Amino acid sequence: MPIQLAIQTTSDHAELAEVSDHLLQAIRKSGKFIFSANNLKFSKPQIHVDIDRDKAGELGIDMEDIATTLSVMLGEGYISRFSYKGESYDVIPQANPEQRIDRAWLERYYVRSASGDSIPLSALVTTRLDAEPRSLNQFNGLNTATISLVPMPGVAMQEALDYLDSLQEQILPPASAWTTAARRARSCNPATHW
């Protein structure tokens, strides 16, 4: 990209995403750039499982039993190998793919209590869906979001960089916590990284 704006902070990635998205919105409204993208996106779905430890204890179910049930059904863990007609195969117990994608299936799995009864996990766990970043980037030891930009035809590179400098002063939090850097790829080596 001709211009890369790196926003760095000691704050967490959630705050960094909020600030970088705000900056990106202002950049897009300017009409000075034909392309703009932020590499920090909270777009990876994540299911969180919360276990009611008190209820599990009342039913005589160990945390290890719940963890083993979840691991076997969802973990794709290798447990053994077997040979068949001269070929060797891994043994990987797991639920069918459609049963692993939908978090409602978590409530249909069962775990054994101390008395040997099968207890549905839905009696012991609650689930919630969140979004996480696909990657958490750092540069020089600081959390970093990189905004990549291509100026519109007719917008000089210096004009674009000057605009970004003024915009940063208006939008970014105090300079003590945030730093930015804009880099222009050289026309002789468009693969230049900074």
N, C-alpha and C positions, 0 to 999 in steps of 0.2 A: 504494500500500500504506500502511496506517496507520503501520507502523513499518519503517524501513530502517536496518539496522546496517551501516555501512561499516567494513571492516577494512582498514587501510592499513599498508604496510610498504616498506622498502627491499630486502627479500629478494625472491627470484625468485618467479614465479607458481606453480611447483610446490610450494614450501613454503607459500605463501599458501593454495593449494587444500587442502593437508593440514590446516592450522590451521583454516580456515573450515569445512571438512567436519566436523572434530571438534567445533567449536562448534555447528554445525547439528544434529549427532546429539544433543548434550546438550539443545538447545532442544526437539527433538522428543520426547525422553523426559520432559520436564517436564509435558506435557499442558496447558500454558497457552496453546498456540497452535493454531488451527484450520488455518492455512496457514503453511508456511515453505519458502523456496527460496533457493538460492545461485546467483548469476549467473555464477560461475566454475566451468565444467564442462569437463573434459578429455574431449570427446566427438567431436571432429572427427578422422576417420582420416587418417593421413599415412603415405605410403610413402617410406622413405629408401632411396636407391640408393647403395651403396658400390662404387667402381670399383677393381679390382686394377690399379693403374698399372704395376707391374712386369711383369705378364703382358701387358698391352696393349702395353707397350714392346717386349717380346720378339717379339710378333706383328707389330710395325710399324704399330700402330694409334694414331693421335693422339687425345688427349682431345677435340679438336674434332669428330672423326668420331663418337665416342660421343655427345657432346652433341647433334650435329646429328640423329643417328638418334632419340634420345629426344625431341628437340624436335619433329621432324616427326611422329612417331607419337603423341605425347601432348600437344603444346603448343597445338593449335588456332590456330596462327599463320597470319595472313593473308599470302599471297605474291603475289597478283595479282587482277585482275578480268577478266571477259569479258562480252561482250554477246550476248544471244540473243533474237531477236524483239523488239528494242527495250527489253528489260529488262537491267539490269546485275547481275551476280552476283559474289560474292567467291569466290576459290579458296582453300580452307583444307584442306591435306592432313592427314589424321589417321587413326588406326585406328578401326574400328567401336567403338561405345560399350561393348559387352560385352568387347572386347579391351583397353579402357583401364581398366576397373573392377577386373579381376582381376590382381593383381601377378604371377601365374604367367606371364601373357602377356609380361611384360618379358623373360623368358628365351627367348622364341620369336622375338624380333626379331634381325636380323642386321646386322653392320657389315662394311665392306670393309677388308681388311688392305692393306698396302703392295704385296703381290704380286697383289692383286686377288681373293683368296679371300674367300668369305663366312664370317664367323666369328659363331656365335651369341653374343648378349650374355650368355647364361648362363655362358659360359666366362670372362667378364670382370667380371661384376657379381654382387653379392649384395644381397638386399632384406630390409628389416625393416619391420614395421608398428608404428606408434606412434599414440598419441592426443594431440592438441593441443587447446588451448582454442579455442573458436569466436571469442572476442575477448579481447584483453588490455587490461583497463580500467585507467585511471589517474585519480586525482583529486588535485589539488594536487601533481602531479609524482611521486606515489607509486603503486606497484602497489596496486590496490584490488579487493576482493571485496565485493559488497553482498548481504546477507541480507535478504530481504523477509519480513515477518511480519504475520499478522493474529491478534490475541488471540481466544481462545475466548469465546463469549458468557458473560457473568458475570465475566470477568477484567477488572478496571479497567485503564485505560491506564497509570496510575502504577504499579500492581502489576507489570505486564508490564515496564515500563522498569526498575524497581528490580531485578527478577529478572535482567534482562539485564546490568545493571551488576555484580551479584554474580558472575554466571557468567563475565563477561569477566575479572574479577580471578583467577578460579580456572584458566581455560583458556589465555588468551592469553599469549604469551611476554613478556619484560620490556617495560615501557612505553617504553623508549628506542627500540625498533624498531617498535612497533606503536601505532596510535591507532585509536579507534573513535568513531563518532558515531551516535546514534539520533535519527531525526527522525519526528515525527508529522504526518501530513498534516492540514491544517485542514479541518474539516467544510464550510466555506463554499467551499473550492477543493480538491477531491480531486486535481487535477492538479498541485498544488504540488511542485516539485522542489527539492532542496537542492544 
